[in-house]
Amino acid sequence: MAVALMSVSAVQQDVFAKDAGMSLTAIAEEDGNIISITGATTANNGAVTFTVKTPDGANLQAIGQETPDANGEFSTEFNVSNWKQDGMYIIKASQGTSLLYSITLNVEVIGGMTAETSTTESSIVSNQSSGDLVVSNSISSTTEDRGLSIAANAMEGSDTIEITGQTSKTNEDVTFTVTSPNGNLVSVDQISPDTSGDFATDILVGGPLWSQDGAYTVTAQQGSGSAFTDSVEVEVADGLVVPEFGTIAAMILAVAIISIIAISAKSRLSIVPRY
């Protein structure tokens, strides 16, 4: 915590001399297939991540990343031809973990075609006070101390892996990646934690990407901090889950061993000669 506050004091003169935040614009033609996204950011801390959610908010329609140029400008496009659900799609651009660098826009898609759209949102602010900056960083440092954790549950022979988790960041989506035993990317997904920080998702096993037998790694991540990254491994064979030798299996084995010992002891006693 002390290190974080010292860093703020050392750079605050630089920060105060500049604007901070992000702007985002979405443009689409009537009955077109393309949504064009342009934006600008004052931060130089890496790529801008894009996520698109379906109108019902239940599914992730698209995901992507773009690196801003030297002027902080970036752009991308989404083809909506295969977007099946009608309604307002939620497009979110984010950079890092600060809410100041997170913008959301809505674009209507009907029958795989866009409605005429020209909308802009901005979070750019000027002349931040030192109090605002210190409070913001203090909250971030406290949150960083807590982190994210996940667990995997699956039944033997199942084609579904249930992932549950908890995070202290309730205002940022959790990104899931699954890698095969040889390191290939199998799937990518994203969900939002609830107000308590809890989240859950199901991962379907099977198909050509799951053809390799071995341990598949499921990783959940929020931002770039190591405290907000956690992984679990799930064994898969012949496209189905092979659960780890867990507590229940150990108990069953223990009961079986005790029963065998008891039966063996009883048998030995029964053949002892009587005098």
N, C-alpha and C positions, 0 to 999 in steps of 0.2 A: 504494500500500500504506500509506504514511504517513497519508494522508487517512482511510483506512478505520479505522485504529487510533485516530486522534484523535477520530473521531466516536463510537467506542465509549466512550472515556473521558468524553466530554461528557455522554452520556445514561445511563450505567450506573446512577446513583442512581434514576432513574425506572424503569428496567427491573427492578431488583431489588425494587421495591415491589409488583410485580404478578406474577400467575401468567402462564405462557406456554404456548401449545399449542392444540389443537383436540380436540373430541369429536364423535362421529358415531353416529347410531342409525338402524337400518333396521327397519321394521315391515311385515309382510305377513300377510294372512289365508290360511288353507288354501283352496286352489283359487280364489284371487282373481286379479285381473289387475293390481293396483297395488302397487308397492313405494313406501312413504312414507319419505323420508329427512329427518331433522332433525339439526341440529348447532349448535355454538357455537364461536367462535374468539376468541382474545384479541388478534388482530392487526387493524389497521385499514388494511392495505395493498392493498385491492382485492377483487375478486370471488373466489369459491370456484369452481374448475373441477371438474366431474364427468366421469368417463369410466367406461364399462361395457364390459368385455371378455367375450367368449364363453368358455364353460368350457374350451375347448382353448387359450385364450390367443392364438389366431391372428388374431382379427378384433375390430374395435371395433364394439360393438353400439349404443352411444349416447354422446352428449357433450352437455354443457350447462354453464351458468354461473349462479350466483346471487350477489347482493350482500348481505352481512350487514347487518342493521339496526343501529341505534345501540347496541344491547346485544350485538352480535356474533353474533346468532342468525340462522339461515338454514334454509330447507327447500326440498324439491323432490319430484317424483313421477316414477316411470317406469312406463309401461304395457307389460306384457310379452306382450300378446296375440300379437304378431308375432315373438316371440323363438323361433326354430325349434329351436335346439340345446338338448338336455336336459342339465342338470347345474348346477354351481355357477358363477354369474356373479360376476365380480369388479368390485365398485363401489369406485372410488377418488375421494376428495375431496382437493384440494390447493389451497394458497394460497401464492403466492410460490415460492421455491426451497428453503426450509428443510425438512428432514425432520420437524421438530417440527410442521409444519403440513401433514402428509400422512397421511391415514387410509385404510385399505382394509378393506372388509367383503365377505363372501360371502353370496349369496342364491340358494337353489335354485329353479330353474324347470323344470317338467316339462310338456310339451305346451302351452306357452303359458300356464301357470297357476303361481302361486307356492305354495311350501310355507309352512306357518305359521312365521313368523320374528319374532323380537324380539331383536336383538343390538346391543350398544354397544361401541365402542372409543374410547379416549381417549389423547392424548399430553400432556395438561396436566401441567406440573411447576411446583413452587414453589421459591423461594429458590435461584435459580441462582447459582453462584459466579462471581466475576469471571474466574477461569481458564477455566471452561467457555465463557463468552461470548467471550473474546478468541480462544481456539483456534478456535471455530466461525467467527468472522468472518475469521480469518486464512486458514482453508481456503477459504472462499468467495471471498476476494479473489484468492488464488492461482489458483483455478479460473477466475475471471472473466477473467484475463489470457489464457487459452488460447482458449476459445470453441468454435464450431460452424461446420462448412463442409459444403456439398453440391455434387454435380455431377450433370448430367443426361446420359443416353445414350439414343439412339434411332436406329433405322434408317429411311431414307427410305421413306415409304409405310406405316410401321408404325402400329398403333393402340395401342401401348404405349410409355410413357416410363419408363425405369428410373432411379430416383433412388438414389444412394449418398451416404453422408456419414459424418462422424466428429465426435464431441463429447467434451469432457473431463468432462461430467456423465453418469455412467453410472447414476445412481439416479433419473432423471427422464425421462418420456416425451417424445418429439419430436412436435410437432403440425405437420401439413402442411396448407396451404391452397393452392388453385389459383384464380386470378382470370383472367377473360377479358380480351381487349384493351380492352373498354369498362368494365372495373372490377367486373363482377358476380362474385360468389362461385360457383365451379363445383363444388368439392368440398372436404371436410374429412376428414382421416384422422389417425391417431395410432399410433405404434409405439414400442417400447422398445429402446434401444441395448443391445448385448451388453456383457460385462464389459470389453471393450477399448475401448468407446465407438463401435464401428462399427454402422451401421444401413443398411437398404436397403428400398425399397418400389417397387412397380410402379403406375403411374397409367394407367388405361385411357382412351383418347381416343375420342370418338364420342358420338352422341346429341344431343338438342336443345340441351343446355348447351354443346356444343362446335361449334355451327353457325357461329359467327363466325370468319372467317379473320383471322389475325394472330398476334401474340406473346402467349402465355399465360404468366403468372408463377407459378412454384412457389416457395412460401416455407416454410422449416422454422424452427421456433422452440421454444426451451425457456425458460420463464419470461419475464421482461420485459427482461432485459439485452440491449443491442445486440450484444454479442459473441456471443450465442447466438441470433442471427437471421441467416439467409442466404437468398438468392433466386437463382433461375436462370430464364431465359426460354427457351421452346420455341416455335418457329414451327409453326402448324397451319393447313392449308388443306384444305377439303373433308372435314373430319373425320379427316384423317390427318397424321402428323408430316412436317414439312419441316425436315430437320436444317440446322444452321448450316454455312457453308462452312469445314469443319474441316481438320485437318492432312492426312488421307488424300486428301481432294478436292484440296487444294492440290498435293500430290505428283503426283497423276494429271495435273493440268493442266500442271505443270512438265514432266513427261515428254513429254506430248503436244506442247508448244511446242518442246521441244528436238528431237523427232523431225521436226517440220515444218521447222525451220530446217535440220537436217541434210539432209533430202531436197531442200529448195530449193537448198542450196549445191551438192549433188551434181549436180542438174539443170543448174545454170548452168555447172558445169565441163564437163559432157558436150557442151555446144553451143559451146564456145570453139573457133575454127578452129585446126587444127593446121598448122604450117609444116614 
